[in-house]
Amino acid sequence: MHALSLFSSLDLRDALVFVLSGALGTYLIYKKYEIQPSSYLITLSLLAVTPFFCSSFLVSHFKTTTLAYAIGFSLFYASLLSNIIIYRLSPWHPLAKYPGPLLAKVSKYWIIRVVRRGELHRTIMDLHRIYGPYVRTGPNELSIVDADNLSALLAPDMPRGPIWDGRVNPDAPASLISSRSSKEHAKKRVPWNHAFSSASIREYQVTITVRVRQLVGELKKRADRGEALNIVPWLSYFAFDFMGDMAFGGAFEFMSDGDKEGIIGLMMERIDSSAWQQHIPWATRLLLRLPFVTNKIIKFRRFTIQCAKQRHTRGSQYKDLFYYLSNEGSDDPSKFNLTEAVANGELAIIAGSDTTSTTLSGVFYYLLTNPKCYNRLQAELDSVFPLNEGEPDPSKFPQLTYLNAVINETLRLQPPLPTTLHRAPEKGSGGKWIGKHFFNEGTAINVPPYVLHRDERYFSPSTDSFWPDRWLVPELRDFSVLGKENNDLPVITNTSAFIPFSIGHANCAGKRLALAEMRTVIAFLLHHFDMCLAEGININMSLGLVLNTSFMHKQNYQP
């Protein structure tokens, strides 16, 4: 009776005010302590117990208990949501002075729909062209395109931002990208730096060449049969086979056997799902409790565990990536950690195969749709590696100016990570000044390479066009590729704004390996084949590049 009298002690107006006050108190607690939904007990207390308790004061004022609680919960959540929206739109918010779409200031849910359509890079570019170099893309997130401050934005005291919590399975083994701490990242980075040293890359070149020869052979078989050939999956097969060699000492044979187990499909689905999940990092832990979400992740992990065990049992035939990342060179066998080997193997395969194959697809897309560029690259390769003098020599690739210009231009237009160089001030720092801007601790900062690379302040003329000549010295540039007669046009190529592999402490560890792969594939394919698109093909990168294989034979082809 005492409890009932307590809940009926307030009149209707005071009871409603009590519900609103409970919502305001809950909002203030969340704002101050930034409680994550993964803290289940606290979340349950604040979002279920609190509204239940507050709504109990309404029971005596309505005909049914159900109606009272329905009104109470609705009022509580409406008030809580209103408090959030009002603050995010208010002039007191730390990011209030930065322009951006109204919906973006309120929530990041808008971005999920854009990501799932595959249009985030273009949408972010459009926003920057409307609002300028600093754009508010979320309640507590900015997208920044400012080459003058890149070194500060990507500095060690700006570790990975909040979206990385949404890219990492909290129950998975630790890997290089699983920590947002700069100190922990630096510690984990040491073996990766050894694995990708200049000396190591020279050793890996042998394996690259073997796999590229295999790719040439597989393409020749199909060209001999006159089949229409979509080159994109073959570039993917090559990249996976090579990274299987690197990560697990030869785990894959996609070029010879195809993807019988659907492993590539599993990995691509994982990449696609993490692309939108990362924007709601608080939900990742919850989503990964759902069987229909985790089934494919578990299948892919079982596959990598099997590969890691087999590689460990075989031992090293050469110093591959596994050798460095699993402490295989140590005299103490106990230092081998299977869970870390699996995590690092997964990371190497995902980061090293998809990005390389995507960039190679871009290279051939731009070459095949720009015949002048194709012919110029072909001429450079033929002059250095004549058909009757054997296959290309990889040691000469770095000196081929136009080959490297083609790769750079593709990476400029199509960076491997178009929009996700995500950073935030170090925890405990209190915030950071970047130029004239101060960002509070926890503010998410995104640097989108896709937008930066297409900014006329840093790359011109024809910023959105494929023009490898912008990477050459002035006397070697051919403006006719752009349909321009005047060779005296001012050219801006700001290399400090060129960040396809990021920069600083968290840049891509495998940059040199990726460049070695791309140079070898491009040089070998153009050395052995003449290529052209099949007639009647509607160019669409999502569908691939279908080649006319009846044209893919050089008169002096040397197998």
C-alpha positions in Angstrom: 0.0 0.0 0.0 2.9 2.3 0.8 4.3 2.0 -2.7 0.9 2.5 -4.3 0.4 5.7 -2.2 3.8 6.9 -3.3 3.0 6.5 -7.0 -0.4 8.2 -6.6 1.0 11.1 -4.5 1.6 13.3 -7.6 -1.1 15.0 -9.6 -1.2 14.5 -13.3 0.9 17.6 -14.2 3.6 16.8 -11.6 3.7 13.2 -12.8 4.2 14.3 -16.4 7.0 16.7 -15.2 8.6 13.8 -13.3 8.7 11.7 -16.5 10.2 14.6 -18.4 12.8 15.2 -15.6 13.7 11.5 -15.7 14.4 11.8 -19.5 16.4 15.0 -19.0 18.5 13.3 -16.2 19.1 10.3 -18.4 20.3 12.5 -21.2 22.7 14.4 -19.0 24.1 11.2 -17.7 24.7 9.9 -21.2 26.2 13.3 -22.3 28.6 13.4 -19.3 29.8 9.8 -19.2 29.3 8.7 -22.8 27.9 5.3 -21.7 28.1 2.7 -24.5 25.1 0.3 -25.1 27.5 -2.6 -24.7 27.4 -1.7 -20.9 24.2 -3.8 -20.7 23.4 -3.3 -17.1 23.7 0.5 -17.1 21.9 0.7 -20.4 19.0 -1.4 -19.1 18.8 0.7 -16.0 18.7 4.0 -17.8 16.6 3.1 -20.8 14.2 0.6 -19.2 14.1 0.8 -15.4 14.1 4.6 -15.3 11.2 5.1 -17.7 9.3 2.3 -15.9 9.8 3.9 -12.6 8.8 7.4 -13.8 5.8 6.1 -15.7 4.5 4.4 -12.5 3.4 7.9 -11.2 0.9 8.1 -14.2 -0.9 4.8 -13.4 -3.5 6.4 -11.0 -4.4 9.0 -13.6 -5.4 6.7 -16.5 -8.1 4.0 -16.8 -5.6 1.2 -17.5 -2.1 0.5 -16.4 -1.1 -0.4 -20.0 -2.2 3.0 -21.2 -0.4 4.8 -18.4 2.9 3.0 -19.2 2.5 3.5 -22.9 2.1 7.2 -22.5 4.9 7.4 -19.9 7.4 5.5 -22.1 6.4 7.4 -25.2 6.8 10.7 -23.4 10.1 9.7 -21.9 11.7 8.6 -25.1 10.3 11.5 -27.1 11.7 13.9 -24.5 15.1 12.1 -24.5 15.2 12.2 -28.3 14.2 15.9 -28.2 17.0 16.8 -25.8 19.5 15.1 -28.0 18.4 16.8 -31.2 18.1 20.2 -29.6 21.6 20.1 -28.2 23.1 18.8 -31.5 21.5 21.6 -33.4 22.2 24.3 -30.7 24.9 27.0 -30.9 26.4 25.4 -27.8 27.5 22.3 -29.5 31.3 22.2 -30.1 30.9 21.7 -33.8 28.0 24.2 -34.2 30.1 26.6 -36.3 30.9 24.0 -39.0 28.5 23.7 -42.0 26.8 20.6 -43.1 23.4 19.0 -43.9 20.8 19.4 -41.1 20.2 15.6 -40.9 23.9 14.9 -40.6 24.1 17.2 -37.5 21.3 15.2 -35.9 22.3 11.6 -36.6 24.7 9.4 -38.7 21.9 7.0 -39.8 21.6 9.0 -43.0 25.0 7.8 -44.0 24.1 4.1 -43.7 21.7 4.4 -46.7 24.3 6.2 -48.7 27.0 3.6 -47.9 24.8 0.7 -48.8 24.2 2.3 -52.2 28.0 2.5 -52.7 27.8 6.3 -53.0 29.5 7.6 -49.9 32.7 8.9 -51.7 30.7 10.8 -54.2 28.3 12.1 -51.5 31.1 13.4 -49.3 32.7 15.1 -52.3 29.4 16.8 -53.2 29.1 18.0 -49.6 32.6 19.5 -49.7 31.9 21.2 -53.0 28.9 22.8 -51.4 30.1 23.6 -47.9 33.9 23.9 -48.2 36.9 22.1 -46.7 35.4 21.6 -43.2 32.0 19.8 -43.3 30.0 18.4 -40.4 29.0 14.9 -41.4 27.8 13.6 -38.1 26.7 14.9 -34.7 30.3 14.7 -33.5 32.1 14.2 -36.8 33.9 16.4 -39.3 35.1 15.6 -42.8 38.2 17.7 -43.5 40.0 18.4 -46.8 43.0 20.5 -45.9 46.4 19.5 -47.2 48.2 22.1 -45.2 47.1 20.3 -42.0 47.4 16.7 -43.1 50.5 16.0 -40.9 48.7 17.2 -37.8 45.4 15.5 -38.7 47.2 12.1 -39.1 49.8 12.6 -36.4 50.5 10.0 -33.6 48.4 11.9 -31.1 45.5 11.5 -33.5 44.9 7.7 -33.3 42.1 5.9 -35.1 38.6 7.4 -34.6 35.3 5.9 -33.2 34.3 4.1 -36.4 37.1 1.7 -35.9 35.2 0.3 -32.9 32.6 -0.7 -35.5 35.1 -2.3 -37.8 36.6 -4.7 -35.2 34.9 -7.7 -33.6 35.5 -7.1 -29.8 35.6 -10.9 -29.3 38.1 -11.5 -32.1 41.9 -11.9 -31.6 43.9 -8.7 -31.5 45.5 -7.5 -34.8 47.3 -4.4 -36.0 44.0 -2.4 -36.6 42.2 -3.6 -33.5 43.6 -0.9 -31.1 42.9 2.8 -31.1 45.8 3.4 -28.8 48.8 4.9 -30.6 51.3 3.2 -28.2 49.7 -0.2 -28.7 49.6 0.3 -32.4 53.3 1.2 -32.5 54.1 -2.0 -30.6 52.1 -4.2 -32.9 53.5 -2.4 -36.0 57.1 -3.5 -35.4 56.9 -7.0 -37.0 54.9 -5.5 -39.9 57.7 -3.0 -40.5 60.3 -5.9 -40.6 58.0 -7.9 -42.9 57.7 -5.0 -45.4 61.3 -3.7 -45.3 63.1 -3.1 -48.6 65.1 -6.3 -48.3 61.9 -8.3 -47.6 60.2 -6.8 -50.7 63.1 -8.0 -52.9 62.6 -11.5 -51.6 58.8 -11.4 -52.1 59.3 -10.3 -55.7 60.2 -13.9 -56.7 56.8 -15.1 -55.5 55.1 -12.2 -57.2 56.7 -13.0 -60.5 55.8 -16.7 -60.2 52.1 -15.8 -59.6 52.0 -13.3 -62.4 53.4 -15.9 -64.8 50.6 -18.1 -63.7 48.1 -15.3 -64.4 49.5 -14.8 -67.9 49.2 -18.5 -68.6 45.6 -18.7 -67.4 44.6 -15.7 -69.5 46.4 -17.2 -72.5 44.4 -20.4 -72.2 41.2 -18.5 -72.4 42.4 -16.2 -75.2 43.4 -19.3 -77.2 39.8 -20.6 -76.9 38.4 -17.2 -78.0 36.3 -16.7 -74.9 35.0 -13.4 -73.8 37.1 -12.6 -70.8 36.2 -10.5 -67.8 39.6 -9.6 -66.4 38.4 -8.3 -63.1 37.8 -11.6 -61.3 41.2 -12.8 -62.6 42.9 -9.9 -61.0 41.1 -10.7 -57.8 42.2 -14.4 -58.0 45.8 -13.4 -58.6 45.7 -11.0 -55.6 44.2 -13.6 -53.3 46.6 -16.3 -54.4 49.6 -14.1 -53.8 48.4 -13.0 -50.4 47.7 -16.6 -49.5 51.4 -17.2 -50.3 52.4 -14.3 -48.1 50.1 -14.8 -45.2 50.0 -18.6 -45.0 52.8 -19.9 -47.2 50.5 -20.9 -50.1 47.0 -21.4 -48.9 45.0 -20.6 -52.1 44.9 -21.7 -55.7 42.0 -19.5 -57.0 43.6 -19.0 -60.4 43.8 -22.8 -61.1 40.8 -24.0 -59.1 38.4 -21.1 -58.8 36.7 -20.0 -55.6 35.0 -23.4 -54.9 34.4 -22.7 -51.2 33.1 -19.2 -51.8 35.9 -17.7 -49.7 36.3 -14.5 -51.7 32.5 -14.0 -51.6 32.6 -14.4 -47.8 35.3 -11.9 -47.5 33.6 -9.4 -49.8 30.4 -9.7 -47.8 32.3 -9.0 -44.6 33.9 -5.9 -46.2 30.4 -4.7 -47.3 28.8 -5.2 -44.0 31.6 -3.5 -42.0 31.4 -0.5 -44.4 28.0 0.5 -42.9 28.3 -1.1 -39.5 31.3 1.1 -38.7 29.1 4.2 -38.7 27.1 2.8 -35.8 30.0 1.3 -33.7 27.8 1.0 -30.6 25.7 -1.5 -32.4 28.5 -3.8 -33.6 28.7 -5.8 -30.4 25.0 -6.3 -30.5 24.9 -7.2 -34.2 27.7 -9.8 -33.7 25.5 -11.6 -31.2 23.1 -12.5 -34.1 23.7 -15.8 -35.8 22.7 -14.6 -39.3 25.4 -11.9 -38.9 28.1 -14.1 -37.5 27.7 -17.3 -39.5 29.8 -16.1 -42.4 32.4 -14.4 -40.2 32.8 -17.7 -38.3 33.1 -19.7 -41.6 35.8 -17.3 -42.9 37.7 -17.4 -39.5 37.6 -21.3 -39.5 39.2 -21.2 -42.9 42.0 -18.9 -41.8 42.5 -20.9 -38.6 43.0 -24.0 -40.8 45.4 -22.1 -43.0 47.4 -20.9 -40.1 47.7 -24.3 -38.5 48.8 -25.9 -41.8 51.4 -23.2 -42.3 52.7 -23.5 -38.8 53.0 -27.3 -39.2 54.8 -27.0 -42.6 57.3 -24.4 -41.3 58.8 -21.8 -43.6 60.2 -22.5 -47.0 61.0 -18.7 -47.2 60.6 -15.7 -45.0 56.9 -14.9 -45.8 54.7 -12.5 -43.9 53.7 -15.4 -41.5 57.4 -15.8 -40.6 57.6 -12.3 -39.3 54.2 -11.9 -37.7 54.1 -15.2 -35.8 57.7 -14.9 -34.3 58.7 -17.9 -36.4 62.3 -16.8 -36.3 62.4 -16.9 -32.5 64.3 -19.6 -30.6 61.4 -19.9 -28.2 58.5 -22.0 -29.8 56.2 -20.8 -27.0 56.2 -17.3 -28.6 54.0 -18.6 -31.4 50.4 -17.3 -30.8 47.8 -19.0 -33.0 45.1 -16.4 -32.3 47.4 -13.5 -33.3 48.6 -15.4 -36.4 45.0 -15.9 -37.5 44.1 -12.2 -36.8 47.1 -10.9 -38.7 46.6 -13.4 -41.5 43.0 -12.3 -41.9 44.1 -8.6 -41.9 46.8 -9.3 -44.5 44.5 -11.1 -46.9 41.6 -8.6 -46.6 43.9 -5.5 -46.7 46.3 -6.8 -49.3 44.1 -8.6 -51.8 40.9 -6.5 -52.3 42.7 -3.2 -52.4 45.3 -4.4 -54.9 42.8 -6.1 -57.2 40.6 -3.1 -57.1 43.4 -0.7 -58.0 44.5 -3.0 -60.8 41.0 -3.1 -62.2 41.1 0.7 -62.1 44.3 0.8 -64.0 43.0 -1.4 -66.9 39.7 0.5 -66.9 41.5 3.8 -67.4 44.0 2.4 -69.9 41.4 0.6 -72.0 39.1 3.7 -72.1 42.0 6.1 -72.9 43.8 4.6 -75.9 46.5 7.3 -76.1 47.6 6.5 -72.5 47.5 2.7 -73.3 49.6 3.2 -76.4 52.1 5.4 -74.6 52.6 2.9 -71.8 52.9 0.1 -74.3 55.6 2.0 -76.1 57.5 2.6 -72.9 57.4 -1.1 -71.9 58.3 -2.3 -75.4 61.3 0.1 -75.5 62.7 -1.3 -72.2 61.6 -4.9 -72.6 61.6 -5.9 -76.3 59.4 -8.9 -77.1 62.3 -11.0 -78.3 64.5 -10.4 -75.2 62.5 -12.3 -72.6 60.1 -11.2 -69.9 60.2 -7.9 -68.1 62.8 -7.4 -65.4 61.2 -6.2 -62.1 64.3 -4.4 -61.0 63.7 -1.8 -63.8 60.1 -1.1 -62.9 60.7 1.8 -60.5 62.5 3.6 -63.3 59.6 3.4 -65.8 58.2 6.9 -65.4 55.0 6.5 -67.4 54.1 3.1 -65.7 54.5 4.7 -62.3 52.5 7.8 -63.5 49.7 5.5 -64.6 49.6 3.8 -61.2 49.8 7.1 -59.3 47.0 8.6 -61.4 44.8 5.6 -60.8 45.5 5.8 -57.0 44.6 9.5 -57.2 41.2 8.9 -58.8 40.5 5.7 -57.1 42.3 5.5 -53.7 41.9 2.1 -52.0 40.2 3.7 -48.9 38.2 6.5 -50.4 36.7 8.0 -47.3 37.8 6.2 -44.1 41.0 7.8 -42.8 39.3 8.3 -39.5 41.0 9.9 -36.5 40.3 11.5 -33.1 42.3 13.3 -30.5 44.1 11.0 -28.1 42.1 9.9 -25.0 43.1 12.0 -22.0 44.6 14.7 -24.2 41.7 17.1 -23.6 41.6 17.9 -27.3 43.9 19.2 -30.0 44.6 22.4 -32.0 44.9 21.8 -35.7 45.8 25.1 -37.4 43.2 27.6 -36.2 40.7 24.9 -35.2 40.4 23.2 -31.8 38.8 19.8 -31.5 37.6 18.4 -28.2 38.7 14.9 -27.2 36.6 12.3 -28.8 35.7 14.5 -31.9 35.7 12.2 -34.9 37.8 13.6 -37.8 37.6 12.0 -41.3 40.1 12.8 -44.1 38.6 11.5 -47.4 41.4 10.8 -49.9 38.9 10.5 -52.8 37.8 14.2 -52.2 41.3 15.5 -51.4 42.7 14.0 -54.6 40.0 15.6 -56.7 40.4 19.1 -55.2 41.4 21.7 -57.8 43.6 23.4 -55.2 45.9 20.4 -55.2 45.5 18.8 -58.6 44.7 20.6 -61.9 43.8 20.9 -64.7 41.0 18.4 -65.4 40.9 17.2 -61.8 38.3 14.5 -62.4 40.1 13.2 -65.6 42.6 10.4 -66.0 45.8 12.2 -67.0 49.0 10.4 -66.0 51.1 13.2 -67.4 50.4 15.4 -64.4 53.0 13.2 -62.6 55.7 13.8 -65.3 58.2 16.6 -65.6 56.8 19.5 -67.7 58.7 18.7 -70.9 57.2 15.1 -71.1 53.5 16.2 -70.6 51.0 15.6 -73.5 48.0 17.9 -73.2 46.4 16.4 -76.2 45.2 13.5 -74.0 42.9 16.1 -72.4 41.8 17.5 -75.8 43.8 20.7 -75.2 46.2 22.3 -77.7 48.0 24.6 -75.2 51.0 23.0 -73.6 51.6 26.0 -71.4 48.6 25.5 -69.1 49.5 25.7 -65.4 49.7 22.3 -63.8 49.3 21.7 -60.1 50.4 18.4 -58.7 50.6 18.7 -54.9 52.3 15.5 -53.8 51.7 16.4 -50.1 48.0 16.0 -50.8 48.5 12.6 -52.4 47.7 10.0 -49.7 46.4 6.8 -51.2 48.2 4.8 -48.5 47.7 7.4 -45.8 50.7 9.0 -44.1 52.3 9.0 -40.7 52.4 6.4 -38.0 49.3 4.5 -39.2 50.1 4.5 -42.9 49.7 1.3 -45.0 52.5 -1.1 -44.0 52.3 -2.9 -47.3 52.6 0.1 -49.6 55.8 -1.1 -51.3 54.5 -4.6 -51.7 51.3 -3.4 -53.3 53.3 -1.2 -55.8 55.6 -4.1 -56.6 52.5 -6.3 -57.3 50.9 -3.7 -59.5 54.0 -2.9 -61.5 54.6 -6.6 -62.2 51.0 -7.4 -63.3 50.7 -4.4 -65.6 54.1 -4.8 -67.2 53.7 -8.6 -67.8 50.2 -8.3 -69.1 51.0 -5.5 -71.6 54.2 -7.3 -72.5 52.4 -10.5 -73.4 49.0 -9.3 -74.7 47.4 -6.6 -76.7 44.1 -5.7 -75.1 40.9 -4.1 -76.1 37.4 -4.0 -74.8 34.9 -6.4 -76.4 32.5 -4.7 -78.8 29.1 -3.7 -77.5 30.3 -3.7 -73.9 28.7 -1.0 -71.7 31.6 0.2 -69.5 30.7 -0.3 -65.9 33.3 -1.0 -63.2 30.8 -2.9 -61.0 30.3 -5.4 -63.8 34.0 -5.7 -64.7 36.1 -5.3 -67.9 35.1 -7.8 -70.6 38.0 -8.1 -73.1 37.9 -9.2 -76.7 40.2 -12.2 -76.4 40.5 -12.6 -80.2 42.7 -9.5 -80.0 44.7 -10.7 -77.0 47.6 -12.2 -78.9 50.9 -10.5 -79.7 52.5 -11.6 -83.0 55.7 -12.4 -81.1 54.1 -13.8 -78.0 56.7 -15.6 -75.9 55.2 -18.0 -73.3 
